[in-house]
Amino acid sequence: MNDSKGYWAATLSLLTKILVVWFLVSYGAGILFAPALNSFHLGGYPLGFWFAQQGSIYVFLILIVYYTKKMGQIDREFGVSED
Protein backbone atom coordinates (compact mmCIF):
# COMPACT_ATOMS: atom_id res chain seq x y z
CA MET A 1 0.00 0.00 0.00
CA ASN A 2 1.27 3.44 -0.93
CA ASP A 3 1.75 6.16 1.64
CA SER A 4 -0.10 8.93 -0.21
CA LYS A 5 0.25 11.49 2.60
CA GLY A 6 4.00 10.91 2.78
CA TYR A 7 4.27 11.13 -1.01
CA TRP A 8 2.44 14.46 -1.16
CA ALA A 9 4.38 15.81 1.81
CA ALA A 10 7.66 14.99 0.04
CA THR A 11 6.37 16.46 -3.23
CA LEU A 12 5.17 19.68 -1.61
CA SER A 13 8.42 20.00 0.33
CA LEU A 14 10.40 19.74 -2.92
CA LEU A 15 8.13 22.26 -4.65
CA THR A 16 8.44 24.69 -1.75
CA LYS A 17 12.24 24.53 -1.84
CA ILE A 18 12.32 25.03 -5.61
CA LEU A 19 9.90 27.96 -5.47
CA VAL A 20 11.97 29.65 -2.75
CA VAL A 21 15.10 29.36 -4.90
CA TRP A 22 13.14 30.58 -7.94
CA PHE A 23 11.88 33.61 -5.99
CA LEU A 24 15.30 34.48 -4.58
CA VAL A 25 16.93 34.30 -8.00
CA SER A 26 14.23 36.03 -10.05
CA TYR A 27 13.00 38.67 -7.65
CA GLY A 28 15.87 38.80 -5.18
CA ALA A 29 18.96 38.77 -7.41
CA GLY A 30 17.27 40.58 -10.29
CA ILE A 31 15.54 43.33 -8.28
CA LEU A 32 16.07 43.43 -4.51
CA PHE A 33 19.76 42.59 -4.32
CA ALA A 34 20.73 44.10 -7.70
CA PRO A 35 22.34 47.27 -6.27
CA ALA A 36 24.58 45.19 -3.98
CA LEU A 37 25.37 42.68 -6.74
CA ASN A 38 26.21 45.43 -9.21
CA SER A 39 29.47 46.08 -7.37
CA PHE A 40 30.69 42.81 -8.96
CA HIS A 41 31.05 42.26 -12.68
CA LEU A 42 30.68 39.14 -14.81
CA GLY A 43 31.71 39.31 -18.45
CA GLY A 44 31.96 43.08 -18.26
CA TYR A 45 28.39 43.51 -16.98
CA PRO A 46 27.18 44.30 -13.46
CA LEU A 47 26.22 41.06 -11.70
CA GLY A 48 22.70 42.27 -10.82
CA PHE A 49 22.03 43.01 -14.50
CA TRP A 50 23.54 39.67 -15.52
CA PHE A 51 21.26 37.77 -13.09
CA ALA A 52 18.22 39.65 -14.34
CA GLN A 53 19.03 38.92 -17.98
CA GLN A 54 20.96 35.64 -18.14
CA GLY A 55 21.68 34.12 -14.75
CA SER A 56 18.07 33.51 -13.83
CA ILE A 57 17.55 31.50 -17.02
CA TYR A 58 20.51 29.25 -16.17
CA VAL A 59 19.27 28.78 -12.63
CA PHE A 60 15.76 27.94 -13.89
CA LEU A 61 17.18 25.28 -16.21
CA ILE A 62 19.17 23.80 -13.33
CA LEU A 63 15.99 23.81 -11.20
CA ILE A 64 14.13 21.87 -13.90
CA VAL A 65 16.85 19.20 -14.04
CA TYR A 66 16.99 19.03 -10.24
CA TYR A 67 13.20 18.73 -9.99
CA THR A 68 12.99 15.86 -12.47
CA LYS A 69 15.81 13.98 -10.72
CA LYS A 70 14.32 14.44 -7.22
CA MET A 71 10.77 13.61 -8.35
CA GLY A 72 12.09 10.41 -9.89
CA GLN A 73 13.66 9.52 -6.54
CA ILE A 74 10.46 10.38 -4.65
CA ASP A 75 8.37 8.33 -7.09
CA ARG A 76 10.66 5.29 -6.69
CA GLU A 77 10.71 5.70 -2.90
CA PHE A 78 6.91 5.59 -2.69
CA GLY A 79 6.42 2.96 -5.41
CA VAL A 80 4.68 5.14 -7.98
CA SER A 81 7.48 5.22 -10.55
CA GLU A 82 6.63 4.75 -14.20
CA ASP A 83 9.81 2.73 -14.82
MMTF fields as JSON, N, C-alpha, C and O atoms, coordinates in Angstrom:
{
  "mmtfVersion": "1.0.0",
  "mmtfProducer": "UNKNOWN",
  "numBonds": 331,
  "numAtoms": 332,
  "numGroups": 83,
  "numChains": 1,
  "numModels": 1,
  "chainsPerModel": [1],
  "groupsPerChain": [83],
  "chainIdList": ["A"],
  "bondAtomList": [4, 2, 8, 6, 12, 10, 16, 14, 20, 18, 24, 22, 28, 26, 32, 30, 36, 34, 40, 38, 44, 42, 48, 46, 52, 50, 56, 54, 60, 58, 64, 62, 68, 66, 72, 70, 76, 74, 80, 78, 84, 82, 88, 86, 92, 90, 96, 94, 100, 98, 104, 102, 108, 106, 112, 110, 116, 114, 120, 118, 124, 122, 128, 126, 132, 130, 136, 134, 140, 138, 144, 142, 148, 146, 152, 150, 156, 154, 160, 158, 164, 162, 168, 166, 172, 170, 176, 174, 180, 178, 184, 182, 188, 186, 192, 190, 196, 194, 200, 198, 204, 202, 208, 206, 212, 210, 216, 214, 220, 218, 224, 222, 228, 226, 232, 230, 236, 234, 240, 238, 244, 242, 248, 246, 252, 250, 256, 254, 260, 258, 264, 262, 268, 266, 272, 270, 276, 274, 280, 278, 284, 282, 288, 286, 292, 290, 296, 294, 300, 298, 304, 302, 308, 306, 312, 310, 316, 314, 320, 318, 324, 322, 328, 326],
  "bondOrderList": [1, 1, 1, 1, 1, 1, 1, 1, 1, 1, 1, 1, 1, 1, 1, 1, 1, 1, 1, 1, 1, 1, 1, 1, 1, 1, 1, 1, 1, 1, 1, 1, 1, 1, 1, 1, 1, 1, 1, 1, 1, 1, 1, 1, 1, 1, 1, 1, 1, 1, 1, 1, 1, 1, 1, 1, 1, 1, 1, 1, 1, 1, 1, 1, 1, 1, 1, 1, 1, 1, 1, 1, 1, 1, 1, 1, 1, 1, 1, 1, 1, 1],
  "groupList": [{"groupName": "MET", "atomNameList": ["N", "CA", "C", "O"], "elementList": ["N", "C", "C", "O"], "formalChargeList": [0, 0, 0, 0], "bondAtomList": [1, 0, 2, 1, 3, 2], "bondOrderList": [1, 1, 2], "singleLetterCode": "M", "chemCompType": "L-PEPTIDE LINKING"}, {"groupName": "ASN", "atomNameList": ["N", "CA", "C", "O"], "elementList": ["N", "C", "C", "O"], "formalChargeList": [0, 0, 0, 0], "bondAtomList": [1, 0, 2, 1, 3, 2], "bondOrderList": [1, 1, 2], "singleLetterCode": "N", "chemCompType": "L-PEPTIDE LINKING"}, {"groupName": "ASP", "atomNameList": ["N", "CA", "C", "O"], "elementList": ["N", "C", "C", "O"], "formalChargeList": [0, 0, 0, 0], "bondAtomList": [1, 0, 2, 1, 3, 2], "bondOrderList": [1, 1, 2], "singleLetterCode": "D", "chemCompType": "L-PEPTIDE LINKING"}, {"groupName": "SER", "atomNameList": ["N", "CA", "C", "O"], "elementList": ["N", "C", "C", "O"], "formalChargeList": [0, 0, 0, 0], "bondAtomList": [1, 0, 2, 1, 3, 2], "bondOrderList": [1, 1, 2], "singleLetterCode": "S", "chemCompType": "L-PEPTIDE LINKING"}, {"groupName": "LYS", "atomNameList": ["N", "CA", "C", "O"], "elementList": ["N", "C", "C", "O"], "formalChargeList": [0, 0, 0, 0], "bondAtomList": [1, 0, 2, 1, 3, 2], "bondOrderList": [1, 1, 2], "singleLetterCode": "K", "chemCompType": "L-PEPTIDE LINKING"}, {"groupName": "GLY", "atomNameList": ["N", "CA", "C", "O"], "elementList": ["N", "C", "C", "O"], "formalChargeList": [0, 0, 0, 0], "bondAtomList": [1, 0, 2, 1, 3, 2], "bondOrderList": [1, 1, 2], "singleLetterCode": "G", "chemCompType": "PEPTIDE LINKING"}, {"groupName": "TYR", "atomNameList": ["N", "CA", "C", "O"], "elementList": ["N", "C", "C", "O"], "formalChargeList": [0, 0, 0, 0], "bondAtomList": [1, 0, 2, 1, 3, 2], "bondOrderList": [1, 1, 2], "singleLetterCode": "Y", "chemCompType": "L-PEPTIDE LINKING"}, {"groupName": "TRP", "atomNameList": ["N", "CA", "C", "O"], "elementList": ["N", "C", "C", "O"], "formalChargeList": [0, 0, 0, 0], "bondAtomList": [1, 0, 2, 1, 3, 2], "bondOrderList": [1, 1, 2], "singleLetterCode": "W", "chemCompType": "L-PEPTIDE LINKING"}, {"groupName": "ALA", "atomNameList": ["N", "CA", "C", "O"], "elementList": ["N", "C", "C", "O"], "formalChargeList": [0, 0, 0, 0], "bondAtomList": [1, 0, 2, 1, 3, 2], "bondOrderList": [1, 1, 2], "singleLetterCode": "A", "chemCompType": "L-PEPTIDE LINKING"}, {"groupName": "THR", "atomNameList": ["N", "CA", "C", "O"], "elementList": ["N", "C", "C", "O"], "formalChargeList": [0, 0, 0, 0], "bondAtomList": [1, 0, 2, 1, 3, 2], "bondOrderList": [1, 1, 2], "singleLetterCode": "T", "chemCompType": "L-PEPTIDE LINKING"}, {"groupName": "LEU", "atomNameList": ["N", "CA", "C", "O"], "elementList": ["N", "C", "C", "O"], "formalChargeList": [0, 0, 0, 0], "bondAtomList": [1, 0, 2, 1, 3, 2], "bondOrderList": [1, 1, 2], "singleLetterCode": "L", "chemCompType": "L-PEPTIDE LINKING"}, {"groupName": "ILE", "atomNameList": ["N", "CA", "C", "O"], "elementList": ["N", "C", "C", "O"], "formalChargeList": [0, 0, 0, 0], "bondAtomList": [1, 0, 2, 1, 3, 2], "bondOrderList": [1, 1, 2], "singleLetterCode": "I", "chemCompType": "L-PEPTIDE LINKING"}, {"groupName": "VAL", "atomNameList": ["N", "CA", "C", "O"], "elementList": ["N", "C", "C", "O"], "formalChargeList": [0, 0, 0, 0], "bondAtomList": [1, 0, 2, 1, 3, 2], "bondOrderList": [1, 1, 2], "singleLetterCode": "V", "chemCompType": "L-PEPTIDE LINKING"}, {"groupName": "PHE", "atomNameList": ["N", "CA", "C", "O"], "elementList": ["N", "C", "C", "O"], "formalChargeList": [0, 0, 0, 0], "bondAtomList": [1, 0, 2, 1, 3, 2], "bondOrderList": [1, 1, 2], "singleLetterCode": "F", "chemCompType": "L-PEPTIDE LINKING"}, {"groupName": "PRO", "atomNameList": ["N", "CA", "C", "O"], "elementList": ["N", "C", "C", "O"], "formalChargeList": [0, 0, 0, 0], "bondAtomList": [1, 0, 2, 1, 3, 2], "bondOrderList": [1, 1, 2], "singleLetterCode": "P", "chemCompType": "L-PEPTIDE LINKING"}, {"groupName": "HIS", "atomNameList": ["N", "CA", "C", "O"], "elementList": ["N", "C", "C", "O"], "formalChargeList": [0, 0, 0, 0], "bondAtomList": [1, 0, 2, 1, 3, 2], "bondOrderList": [1, 1, 2], "singleLetterCode": "H", "chemCompType": "L-PEPTIDE LINKING"}, {"groupName": "GLN", "atomNameList": ["N", "CA", "C", "O"], "elementList": ["N", "C", "C", "O"], "formalChargeList": [0, 0, 0, 0], "bondAtomList": [1, 0, 2, 1, 3, 2], "bondOrderList": [1, 1, 2], "singleLetterCode": "Q", "chemCompType": "L-PEPTIDE LINKING"}, {"groupName": "ARG", "atomNameList": ["N", "CA", "C", "O"], "elementList": ["N", "C", "C", "O"], "formalChargeList": [0, 0, 0, 0], "bondAtomList": [1, 0, 2, 1, 3, 2], "bondOrderList": [1, 1, 2], "singleLetterCode": "R", "chemCompType": "L-PEPTIDE LINKING"}, {"groupName": "GLU", "atomNameList": ["N", "CA", "C", "O"], "elementList": ["N", "C", "C", "O"], "formalChargeList": [0, 0, 0, 0], "bondAtomList": [1, 0, 2, 1, 3, 2], "bondOrderList": [1, 1, 2], "singleLetterCode": "E", "chemCompType": "L-PEPTIDE LINKING"}],
  "groupTypeList": [0, 1, 2, 3, 4, 5, 6, 7, 8, 8, 9, 10, 3, 10, 10, 9, 4, 11, 10, 12, 12, 7, 13, 10, 12, 3, 6, 5, 8, 5, 11, 10, 13, 8, 14, 8, 10, 1, 3, 13, 15, 10, 5, 5, 6, 14, 10, 5, 13, 7, 13, 8, 16, 16, 5, 3, 11, 6, 12, 13, 10, 11, 10, 11, 12, 6, 6, 9, 4, 4, 0, 5, 16, 11, 2, 17, 18, 13, 5, 12, 3, 18, 2],
  "groupIdList": [1, 2, 3, 4, 5, 6, 7, 8, 9, 10, 11, 12, 13, 14, 15, 16, 17, 18, 19, 20, 21, 22, 23, 24, 25, 26, 27, 28, 29, 30, 31, 32, 33, 34, 35, 36, 37, 38, 39, 40, 41, 42, 43, 44, 45, 46, 47, 48, 49, 50, 51, 52, 53, 54, 55, 56, 57, 58, 59, 60, 61, 62, 63, 64, 65, 66, 67, 68, 69, 70, 71, 72, 73, 74, 75, 76, 77, 78, 79, 80, 81, 82, 83],
  "secStructList": [7, 7, 7, 2, 2, 2, 2, 2, 2, 2, 2, 2, 2, 2, 2, 2, 2, 2, 2, 2, 2, 2, 2, 0, 0, 0, 0, 0, 0, 0, 0, 0, 1, 2, 2, 2, 2, 6, 6, 1, 3, 3, 6, 6, 3, 3, 2, 2, 2, 2, 0, 0, 0, 0, 0, 2, 2, 2, 2, 2, 2, 2, 2, 2, 2, 2, 2, 2, 2, 2, 2, 2, 2, 2, 2, 2, 2, 6, 6, 7, 7, 7, 7],
  "xCoordList": [0.843, 0.0, 0.886, 1.883, 0.5, 1.274, 0.929, -0.215, 1.926, 1.752, 1.49, 2.421, 0.219, -0.098, 0.178, 0.587, -0.038, 0.249, 1.749, 2.166, 2.55, 3.996, 4.494, 5.386, 3.898, 4.266, 3.992, 4.851, 2.794, 2.438, 3.214, 3.51, 3.55, 4.382, 5.779, 6.324, 6.346, 7.66, 7.6, 8.505, 6.533, 6.374, 6.213, 6.847, 5.378, 5.17, 6.422, 6.695, 7.17, 8.418, 9.408, 10.058, 9.517, 10.397, 9.947, 10.767, 8.655, 8.133, 8.369, 8.694, 8.211, 8.444, 9.9, 10.181, 10.813, 12.236, 12.569, 13.307, 12.037, 12.316, 11.717, 12.349, 10.519, 9.904, 10.632, 10.687, 11.187, 11.973, 13.23, 13.564, 13.921, 15.102, 14.706, 15.376, 13.626, 13.136, 12.859, 13.248, 12.194, 11.879, 13.15, 13.291, 14.072, 15.302, 16.122, 16.726, 16.145, 16.927, 16.212, 16.83, 14.927, 14.232, 13.947, 14.257, 13.373, 13.005, 14.149, 14.43, 14.799, 15.869, 17.092, 17.472, 17.721, 18.957, 18.701, 19.544, 17.559, 17.267, 16.768, 16.932, 16.156, 15.544, 16.036, 16.657, 15.766, 16.067, 17.556, 17.985, 18.339, 19.763, 20.612, 21.839, 19.989, 20.73, 21.719, 22.857, 21.346, 22.343, 23.596, 24.709, 23.426, 24.581, 25.378, 26.609, 24.688, 25.368, 26.081, 27.049, 25.613, 26.212, 27.628, 28.31, 28.08, 29.473, 30.43, 31.638, 29.902, 30.687, 30.34, 29.234, 31.28, 31.051, 31.307, 32.181, 30.528, 30.68, 30.604, 29.567, 31.682, 31.707, 31.584, 31.092, 32.023, 31.958, 30.64, 30.484, 29.698, 28.392, 28.212, 28.744, 27.466, 27.177, 26.438, 25.569, 26.781, 26.221, 24.711, 24.035, 24.158, 22.705, 22.01, 20.979, 22.571, 22.029, 22.151, 21.221, 23.322, 23.539, 22.518, 21.967, 22.256, 21.26, 19.88, 19.134, 19.538, 18.219, 18.056, 16.955, 19.131, 19.034, 19.405, 18.725, 20.453, 20.958, 20.987, 20.571, 21.467, 21.684, 20.43, 20.466, 19.323, 18.071, 17.646, 17.089, 17.901, 17.552, 18.367, 17.823, 19.67, 20.514, 20.059, 20.005, 19.734, 19.268, 17.947, 17.746, 17.044, 15.764, 15.966, 15.287, 16.893, 17.176, 17.744, 17.39, 18.618, 19.167, 18.057, 18.044, 17.121, 15.994, 15.124, 14.64, 14.925, 14.126, 14.8, 14.149, 16.111, 16.851, 16.813, 16.596, 17.024, 16.992, 15.611, 15.508, 14.559, 13.196, 12.913, 12.37, 13.273, 12.994, 13.761, 13.231, 15.014, 15.813, 15.193, 15.0, 14.88, 14.322, 12.93, 12.613, 12.102, 10.77, 10.88, 10.087, 11.857, 12.088, 12.454, 11.988, 13.292, 13.659, 12.459, 12.262, 11.658, 10.462, 9.483, 8.917, 9.275, 8.371, 8.833, 8.021, 10.134, 10.659, 10.539, 10.22, 10.796, 10.712, 9.309, 9.155, 8.286, 6.91, 6.23, 5.027, 6.971, 6.423, 5.444, 4.551, 5.579, 4.68, 5.449, 4.968, 6.637, 7.482, 6.879, 6.213, 7.119, 6.628, 7.647, 7.422, 8.76, 9.811, 9.345, 10.089],
  "yCoordList": [-1.182, 0.0, 1.243, 1.318, 2.203, 3.437, 4.408, 4.484, 5.136, 6.16, 7.485, 8.254, 7.756, 8.928, 10.235, 11.219, 10.257, 11.489, 11.767, 12.917, 10.746, 10.914, 11.353, 12.194, 10.766, 11.13, 12.608, 13.325, 13.06, 14.459, 15.401, 16.525, 14.976, 15.807, 15.99, 17.094, 14.908, 14.986, 15.843, 16.636, 15.683, 16.463, 17.942, 18.779, 18.272, 19.676, 20.293, 21.476, 19.514, 20.002, 20.353, 21.398, 19.48, 19.739, 20.987, 21.841, 21.092, 22.258, 23.55, 24.577, 23.506, 24.689, 25.138, 26.324, 24.192, 24.528, 25.123, 26.105, 24.541, 25.029, 26.419, 27.278, 26.646, 27.96, 29.036, 30.187, 28.684, 29.646, 30.042, 31.224, 29.06, 29.363, 30.209, 31.192, 29.834, 30.583, 32.036, 32.948, 32.256, 33.609, 34.397, 35.544, 33.781, 34.484, 34.87, 35.942, 34.005, 34.305, 35.33, 36.3, 35.135, 36.027, 37.39, 38.417, 37.408, 38.674, 39.23, 40.429, 38.356, 38.801, 39.287, 40.452, 38.405, 38.768, 39.776, 40.635, 39.682, 40.582, 41.943, 42.906, 42.064, 43.335, 43.784, 44.84, 42.994, 43.431, 43.581, 44.587, 42.593, 42.594, 43.14, 43.123, 43.622, 44.096, 45.209, 45.148, 46.225, 47.266, 46.717, 47.147, 45.79, 45.189, 44.308, 44.307, 43.56, 42.676, 43.449, 42.954, 44.652, 45.432, 45.898, 46.407, 45.739, 46.08, 45.021, 45.252, 43.869, 42.809, 42.775, 43.143, 42.338, 42.26, 40.846, 40.142, 40.444, 39.139, 39.364, 39.78, 39.094, 39.306, 40.767, 41.086, 41.655, 43.081, 43.745, 44.952, 42.976, 43.513, 43.442, 42.539, 44.387, 44.302, 42.999, 42.579, 42.366, 41.055, 41.09, 40.134, 42.163, 42.272, 42.265, 41.614, 42.988, 43.005, 41.625, 41.141, 40.989, 39.669, 38.667, 37.881, 38.689, 37.774, 38.049, 37.117, 39.311, 39.652, 39.204, 38.837, 39.229, 38.923, 37.485, 36.864, 36.951, 35.636, 34.629, 33.482, 35.046, 34.122, 33.414, 32.229, 34.132, 33.508, 32.39, 31.385, 32.556, 31.502, 30.243, 29.139, 30.4, 29.25, 28.565, 27.337, 29.358, 28.781, 28.053, 26.983, 28.603, 27.943, 26.611, 25.636, 26.555, 25.282, 24.253, 23.076, 24.698, 23.797, 23.317, 22.152, 24.205, 23.807, 22.746, 21.829, 22.86, 21.866, 20.5, 19.49, 20.476, 19.204, 18.621, 17.422, 19.469, 19.028, 18.476, 17.438, 19.166, 18.73, 17.352, 16.478, 17.16, 15.863, 14.74, 13.644, 15.008, 13.985, 13.644, 12.471, 14.672, 14.443, 13.813, 12.955, 14.215, 13.609, 12.138, 11.312, 11.813, 10.406, 9.608, 8.483, 10.189, 9.522, 9.379, 8.328, 10.434, 10.377, 9.34, 8.571, 9.308, 8.326, 6.897, 6.041, 6.638, 5.295, 4.95, 3.816, 5.932, 5.696, 5.287, 4.438, 5.871, 5.588, 4.596, 4.363, 4.018, 2.96, 3.433, 2.677, 4.645, 5.145, 5.499, 6.266, 4.939, 5.216, 4.602, 3.568, 5.25, 4.747, 3.837, 3.376, 3.578, 2.73, 1.311, 0.457],
  "zCoordList": [0.0, 0.0, 0.0, 0.718, -0.816, -0.935, 0.188, 0.636, 0.626, 1.644, 0.931, 0.69, 0.591, -0.21, 0.531, -0.086, 1.842, 2.599, 2.627, 2.488, 2.801, 2.783, 1.413, 1.303, 0.359, -1.015, -1.268, -1.78, -0.911, -1.165, -0.265, -0.669, 0.936, 1.815, 1.199, 1.205, 0.674, 0.038, -1.225, -1.483, -2.011, -3.235, -2.93, -3.572, -1.963, -1.605, -0.98, -1.183, -0.236, 0.328, -0.786, -0.741, -1.777, -2.919, -3.675, -4.013, -3.936, -4.65, -3.877, -4.472, -2.576, -1.753, -1.853, -2.025, -1.745, -1.844, -3.205, -3.29, -4.261, -5.607, -5.813, -6.427, -5.313, -5.466, -4.671, -5.102, -3.527, -2.751, -3.529, -3.611, -4.096, -4.903, -6.107, -6.423, -6.778, -7.937, -7.56, -8.289, -6.433, -5.99, -5.679, -6.101, -4.943, -4.579, -5.8, -5.833, -6.797, -8.001, -8.87, -9.31, -9.124, -10.048, -9.437, -10.04, -8.273, -7.647, -6.806, -6.837, -6.064, -5.179, -5.932, -5.807, -6.718, -7.412, -8.525, -8.785, -9.179, -10.291, -9.87, -10.618, -8.685, -8.279, -6.903, -6.784, -5.869, -4.507, -4.23, -3.663, -4.624, -4.316, -5.459, -5.368, -6.529, -7.698, -7.36, -7.827, -6.571, -6.268, -5.567, -5.871, -4.651, -3.976, -4.932, -4.895, -5.786, -6.736, -7.835, -8.413, -8.128, -9.21, -8.901, -9.79, -7.682, -7.374, -7.928, -7.993, -8.325, -8.957, -10.442, -10.84, -11.242, -12.681, -13.173, -12.666, -14.172, -14.811, -16.317, -16.833, -17.01, -18.451, -18.833, -19.915, -17.96, -18.256, -17.878, -18.057, -17.36, -16.981, -15.466, -14.82, -14.899, -13.459, -13.148, -13.912, -12.036, -11.699, -11.525, -11.907, -10.959, -10.82, -12.169, -12.336, -13.137, -14.499, -15.128, -15.773, -14.932, -15.517, -14.993, -15.765, -13.658, -13.092, -13.663, -13.96, -13.817, -14.337, -15.783, -16.195, -16.555, -17.981, -18.335, -19.151, -17.749, -18.138, -17.0, -17.169, -15.861, -14.752, -14.295, -13.963, -14.274, -13.829, -14.777, -14.337, -16.058, -17.021, -16.736, -16.744, -16.485, -16.171, -14.894, -14.823, -13.894, -12.628, -12.834, -12.26, -13.635, -13.889, -14.588, -14.267, -15.543, -16.211, -15.234, -15.291, -14.347, -13.327, -12.4, -12.004, -12.048, -11.197, -11.873, -11.209, -13.168, -13.901, -13.839, -13.575, -14.084, -14.04, -12.636, -12.465, -11.627, -10.235, -9.87, -9.217, -10.289, -9.987, -10.59, -9.914, -11.843, -12.469, -11.783, -11.602, -11.4, -10.715, -9.358, -9.04, -8.554, -7.221, -7.283, -6.46, -8.23, -8.35, -8.732, -8.279, -9.561, -9.888, -8.644, -8.464, -7.782, -6.536, -5.612, -5.002, -5.508, -4.651, -5.185, -4.408, -6.492, -7.094, -6.809, -6.458, -6.96, -6.692, -5.207, -4.849, -4.354, -2.901, -2.482, -1.604, -3.09, -2.692, -3.642, -3.525, -4.567, -5.412, -6.465, -6.849, -6.939, -7.985, -9.249, -10.083, -9.385, -10.55, -11.795, -11.734, -12.926, -14.205, -14.884, -16.003, -14.214, -14.818, -14.944, -15.427]
}
